[in-house]
């Protein structure tokens, strides 16, 4: 048997449209990460970006399980002598796209290729998006 290593020129990415209404963040993020990496394709190659473009709408309507809205913290370093932190509920009020983007980013590989994969993720808080010209195919993810 031969192992096929696909080249970047041979990849034809699709555009997928995902509605995040009433979806659990972790389950949705893991399905999106698989699509961005291209692991759903039989031609998956680890060192080539074989994934699809994913457009997520209604990201402000996702939810966590349990008490994560109050207990989950997002922290970052400001350059001063302490870290800033914010709860997931406050993050959803201020920047609803960042909740899902951070969950997906942490599920991607930790290398330069992951940054290119994350650039193919388009997240919008409303039901409108500016990618109608690409004719995104509607996909139902995180169905359990």
Secondary structure, DSSP 4 states (H G I P E B T S, - for coil): -------GGG----EEEEE-TT-BHHHHHHHHHHHHHTTTSTT--TTS----EEEEE-GGG-B-STTHHHH-EEEEE-SSSSEEEEEHHHHHHH-HHHHHHHHHHHHS-SSHHHHHHHHTEEE-SSS--S-GGGTPEE---S--
